[in-house]
Amino acid sequence: MDLEQQATEITLSEHSQKLGALATQLGYQGALTVGALEDEIRFYQQRTVEACMELGKRLLILKEMTPHGEFNKRIEMLNFTPRMAQKFMSAVLKFSKANSSSLLQKAGNQTKLLELVTLDDDEIDVLEQGGSIGDVSLDTIETMSVRELKKALHDAKKALESKDQDIKAKDQIIQKKDQKANELDEKLTKLNSPAEIQKRTESEPQRLAEKALEEMNKACLTMHNDTVRFTNSINSIVDAINEHELYDIQDRLEANVVALFQQIAQTSVDLGIQIDFQAMVNPSWMSAAPSELEAE
């Protein structure tokens, strides 16, 4: 036996001794082979999933048995946070009512199982039947790390939500277009009916007259409001003149007011409307003698 072979055997012997010492230290009594170790890891991974389901069942029963408000106190004594306890209970409710044996087997461990709680019943059925949700399938669940599974589930949910939103948006657009088309058809049908045509013919002059009156009332109201604002502004200037004795601008104020009303008078002429401003300011009844008023 050459020296290299002897060295290799010594190295393997030392490695075996270290493995034996580690197994004794950990209390492990199984076979020290890769195949045996992998088989046992799978076995205990499956037991972890089963333990998760059993925990959830007991938490649900405990919650049902305890008075309101006491459940959280009890689970805190068991070193559970309310959020974690809810995950275990959700897992039981989610997977016990579905034919999810393959999914539970592929999950392999408790952490993956709790990530799969986010799936709804239809998505679980899709996976059980060999389909996929995004990049998530029975085969990928088994090979993915917990982080990869969490990301894949998140991406699948996000893509599905985006697709649903696109479908809803398109449906809304189609619905609005159909609604507008129906409204237009209904409107055209009504407008083209003999009764509506006759009604429009008869009411056209009246409609024009009403529109003219509406425009006139709007113009008069605008003129009235502007006149009120003008009067208020002039009164404020007059008060300032009297208060501060600004009599040197009194003549300019009066000239501007006269010019404005001259423009108003000219507007009446342009419109062909005769207005007796003198009679408006001093109506005949104001200058009549008392005896004449009594006689009337």
C-alpha positions as CSV (number, residue, x, y, z in Angstrom):
1,M,0.0,0.0,0.0
2,D,1.5,3.3,-1.0
3,L,1.7,6.4,1.2
4,E,-1.1,8.3,-0.7
5,Q,-3.6,5.5,-0.1
6,Q,-2.6,5.2,3.5
7,A,-3.1,8.9,4.0
8,T,-6.6,8.7,2.3
9,E,-7.6,5.8,4.6
10,I,-6.4,7.8,7.6
11,T,-8.4,10.8,6.6
12,L,-11.6,8.8,6.0
13,S,-11.1,7.1,9.4
14,E,-10.7,10.4,11.2
15,H,-13.8,11.7,9.4
16,S,-15.8,8.7,10.5
17,Q,-14.7,9.1,14.1
18,K,-15.8,12.8,14.0
19,L,-19.2,11.8,12.6
20,G,-19.6,9.1,15.3
21,A,-18.6,11.6,18.0
22,L,-21.1,14.2,16.7
23,A,-23.9,11.6,16.5
24,T,-23.2,10.5,20.1
25,Q,-23.2,14.1,21.2
26,L,-26.6,14.8,19.6
27,G,-28.1,11.5,20.7
28,Y,-28.5,10.3,17.1
29,Q,-28.7,6.5,16.8
30,G,-29.6,6.1,13.1
31,A,-27.4,5.0,10.2
32,L,-24.6,7.4,9.2
33,T,-25.3,7.3,5.4
34,V,-26.4,10.1,3.1
35,G,-29.4,8.2,1.9
36,A,-30.6,7.3,5.4
37,L,-30.1,10.9,6.6
38,E,-32.1,12.3,3.7
39,D,-34.9,9.9,4.2
40,E,-35.2,10.7,7.9
41,I,-35.0,14.5,7.2
42,R,-38.0,14.1,4.8
43,F,-39.8,12.1,7.5
44,Y,-39.4,14.7,10.2
45,Q,-40.2,17.5,7.7
46,Q,-43.5,15.8,7.1
47,R,-44.1,15.4,10.8
48,T,-43.5,19.1,11.1
49,V,-46.4,19.8,8.8
50,E,-48.5,17.4,10.6
51,A,-47.6,19.0,13.9
52,C,-48.6,22.4,12.5
53,M,-52.0,21.1,11.6
54,E,-52.5,19.4,15.0
55,L,-51.5,22.7,16.7
56,G,-54.0,24.6,14.6
57,K,-56.8,22.2,15.5
58,R,-56.1,22.5,19.2
59,L,-55.9,26.3,19.0
60,L,-59.2,26.5,17.3
61,I,-60.8,24.3,20.0
62,L,-59.1,26.3,22.8
63,K,-60.4,29.5,21.3
64,E,-63.9,28.1,21.2
65,M,-63.7,27.0,24.8
66,T,-62.3,30.1,26.3
67,P,-64.4,33.2,27.2
68,H,-64.0,36.4,25.1
69,G,-60.7,38.1,25.7
70,E,-59.0,35.2,27.4
71,F,-57.7,33.4,24.4
72,N,-54.9,35.8,23.7
73,K,-53.7,35.6,27.3
74,R,-53.6,31.8,27.1
75,I,-51.7,31.6,23.8
76,E,-49.1,34.2,25.1
77,M,-48.5,31.8,28.0
78,L,-47.8,29.1,25.4
79,N,-45.3,31.4,23.7
80,F,-47.6,32.1,20.7
81,T,-48.2,35.6,19.3
82,P,-51.8,36.2,18.2
83,R,-50.6,36.6,14.6
84,M,-48.8,33.2,14.6
85,A,-51.7,31.5,16.3
86,Q,-54.0,32.9,13.6
87,K,-51.7,31.4,10.9
88,F,-51.9,27.9,12.5
89,M,-55.7,28.1,12.8
90,S,-56.0,29.5,9.2
91,A,-53.9,26.6,7.9
92,V,-56.2,24.0,9.5
93,L,-59.3,25.8,8.2
94,K,-57.7,26.2,4.7
95,F,-56.3,22.7,4.2
96,S,-58.6,20.4,6.2
97,K,-61.6,21.2,4.1
98,A,-59.7,20.7,0.8
99,N,-58.2,17.7,-0.8
100,S,-54.8,19.0,-0.3
101,S,-52.7,16.0,0.7
102,S,-50.3,16.5,-2.2
103,L,-49.9,20.1,-1.3
104,L,-49.2,19.3,2.3
105,Q,-46.7,16.7,1.4
106,K,-44.8,19.1,-1.0
107,A,-44.8,21.9,1.5
108,G,-42.5,19.8,3.6
109,N,-42.2,22.1,6.6
110,Q,-44.2,24.4,8.8
111,T,-42.8,27.7,7.4
112,K,-43.7,26.9,3.8
113,L,-47.2,25.6,4.9
114,L,-47.9,28.9,6.7
115,E,-46.9,30.8,3.5
116,L,-49.4,28.8,1.5
117,V,-52.2,29.9,3.8
118,T,-52.5,33.0,1.5
119,L,-53.9,30.8,-1.3
120,D,-57.6,30.7,-1.8
121,D,-59.6,27.5,-2.3
122,D,-59.7,27.7,-6.1
123,E,-55.9,28.2,-6.2
124,I,-55.4,25.2,-4.0
125,D,-57.5,23.1,-6.3
126,V,-55.5,24.3,-9.3
127,L,-52.2,23.2,-7.6
128,E,-53.7,19.9,-6.5
129,Q,-54.7,19.1,-10.0
130,G,-51.2,19.8,-11.3
131,G,-51.6,23.3,-12.4
132,S,-49.6,26.4,-11.4
133,I,-50.2,29.8,-9.9
134,G,-47.6,32.0,-11.5
135,D,-44.3,30.2,-10.9
136,V,-45.8,28.2,-8.0
137,S,-46.6,24.5,-8.6
138,L,-46.3,21.3,-6.6
139,D,-42.9,20.6,-8.0
140,T,-41.6,24.2,-7.4
141,I,-43.0,24.3,-3.9
142,E,-40.9,21.3,-3.0
143,T,-37.7,22.7,-4.4
144,M,-38.1,26.4,-3.5
145,S,-36.7,27.9,-0.3
146,V,-39.1,29.7,2.0
147,R,-38.0,33.1,0.7
148,E,-38.4,32.0,-2.9
149,L,-41.8,30.6,-2.2
150,K,-42.9,33.8,-0.4
151,K,-41.7,35.9,-3.3
152,A,-43.3,33.7,-5.9
153,L,-46.7,33.8,-4.1
154,H,-46.5,37.6,-3.8
155,D,-45.6,38.0,-7.5
156,A,-48.4,35.7,-8.5
157,K,-51.0,37.5,-6.4
158,K,-49.8,40.9,-7.7
159,A,-50.0,39.7,-11.3
160,L,-53.5,38.3,-10.7
161,E,-54.7,41.5,-9.1
162,S,-53.2,43.5,-12.0
163,K,-54.9,41.2,-14.5
164,D,-58.2,41.5,-12.6
165,Q,-57.9,45.3,-12.6
166,D,-57.3,45.3,-16.3
167,I,-60.3,43.1,-17.0
168,K,-62.5,45.3,-14.8
169,A,-61.3,48.5,-16.5
170,K,-62.0,47.0,-19.9
171,D,-65.4,45.8,-18.8
172,Q,-66.2,49.2,-17.4
173,I,-65.1,50.9,-20.7
174,I,-67.2,48.4,-22.7
175,Q,-70.2,48.9,-20.3
176,K,-69.9,52.7,-20.6
177,K,-69.7,52.5,-24.4
178,D,-72.8,50.2,-24.5
179,Q,-74.7,52.5,-22.2
180,K,-73.9,55.5,-24.3
181,A,-74.8,53.7,-27.5
182,N,-78.1,52.6,-26.0
183,E,-78.8,56.1,-24.7
184,L,-78.0,57.6,-28.1
185,D,-80.2,55.0,-29.9
186,E,-83.0,55.7,-27.5
187,K,-82.6,59.5,-27.9
188,L,-82.5,59.3,-31.7
189,T,-85.5,57.0,-31.8
190,K,-87.5,59.4,-29.6
191,L,-86.4,62.5,-31.6
192,N,-87.3,60.9,-34.9
193,S,-90.7,59.9,-33.8
194,P,-93.6,61.7,-35.6
195,A,-94.9,63.0,-32.3
196,E,-91.6,64.5,-31.3
197,I,-91.1,66.1,-34.7
198,Q,-94.6,67.7,-34.6
199,K,-93.9,68.9,-31.0
200,R,-90.6,70.5,-32.0
201,T,-92.2,72.2,-35.0
202,E,-95.0,73.7,-32.8
203,S,-92.8,74.7,-29.9
204,E,-89.9,76.2,-31.8
205,P,-91.1,79.8,-31.7
206,Q,-92.0,79.4,-28.1
207,R,-88.6,78.0,-27.3
208,L,-86.9,80.9,-29.1
209,A,-89.0,83.4,-27.2
210,E,-88.2,81.8,-23.9
211,K,-84.5,81.8,-24.7
212,A,-84.7,85.5,-25.7
213,L,-86.5,86.3,-22.4
214,E,-83.9,84.3,-20.5
215,E,-81.0,86.2,-22.1
216,M,-82.8,89.5,-21.5
217,N,-83.3,88.7,-17.8
218,K,-79.7,87.6,-17.4
219,A,-78.5,90.9,-19.1
220,C,-80.8,93.0,-16.9
221,L,-79.6,91.3,-13.8
222,T,-76.0,91.8,-14.7
223,M,-76.7,95.5,-15.4
224,H,-78.5,95.8,-12.1
225,N,-75.7,94.2,-10.1
226,D,-73.1,96.3,-11.8
227,T,-75.2,99.5,-11.1
228,V,-75.4,98.6,-7.4
229,R,-71.6,98.0,-7.2
230,F,-71.0,101.3,-9.1
231,T,-73.3,103.2,-6.7
232,N,-71.6,101.7,-3.6
233,S,-68.2,102.7,-5.0
234,I,-69.3,106.2,-5.8
235,N,-70.8,106.6,-2.3
236,S,-67.5,105.4,-0.8
237,I,-65.7,108.1,-2.8
238,V,-68.2,110.8,-1.7
239,D,-67.8,109.8,1.9
240,A,-64.0,110.0,1.5
241,I,-64.3,113.4,-0.1
242,N,-66.5,114.7,2.8
243,E,-64.4,113.1,5.5
244,H,-61.0,114.2,4.3
245,E,-62.2,117.4,2.5
246,L,-61.0,116.3,-0.9
247,Y,-63.2,118.8,-2.7
248,D,-60.7,119.3,-5.5
249,I,-61.8,116.0,-7.0
250,Q,-65.5,116.6,-6.6
251,D,-65.9,118.1,-10.1
252,R,-64.0,115.2,-11.7
253,L,-66.3,112.7,-9.9
254,E,-69.4,114.4,-11.1
255,A,-68.0,114.7,-14.7
256,N,-67.3,111.0,-14.8
257,V,-70.8,110.1,-13.5
258,V,-72.4,112.4,-16.1
259,A,-70.3,110.9,-18.8
260,L,-71.4,107.4,-17.8
261,F,-75.1,108.2,-17.9
262,Q,-74.6,110.0,-21.2
263,Q,-73.2,106.7,-22.5
264,I,-76.3,104.9,-21.1
265,A,-78.6,107.4,-22.8
266,Q,-76.7,106.9,-26.1
267,T,-77.1,103.1,-25.7
268,S,-80.9,103.5,-25.5
269,V,-80.8,105.5,-28.7
270,D,-78.6,102.8,-30.4
271,L,-81.1,100.2,-29.3
272,G,-84.0,102.3,-30.7
273,I,-85.7,102.5,-27.3
274,Q,-87.0,106.0,-26.3
275,I,-86.4,106.7,-22.6
276,D,-87.7,109.8,-20.9
277,F,-85.0,110.1,-18.2
278,Q,-86.6,113.3,-16.8
279,A,-89.9,111.6,-16.3
280,M,-88.1,108.7,-14.6
281,V,-86.4,110.9,-12.2
282,N,-89.3,113.3,-11.6
283,P,-92.6,111.4,-12.4
284,S,-95.7,113.6,-12.9
285,W,-97.3,112.4,-9.7
286,M,-94.4,113.8,-7.6
287,S,-95.0,117.4,-9.0
288,A,-98.8,117.3,-8.8
289,A,-100.6,119.6,-6.4
290,P,-102.2,118.0,-3.3
291,S,-105.6,118.9,-4.5
292,E,-105.1,117.1,-7.8
293,L,-103.9,113.9,-6.0
294,E,-107.0,114.0,-3.8
295,A,-109.2,114.4,-6.8
296,E,-107.7,111.3,-8.3
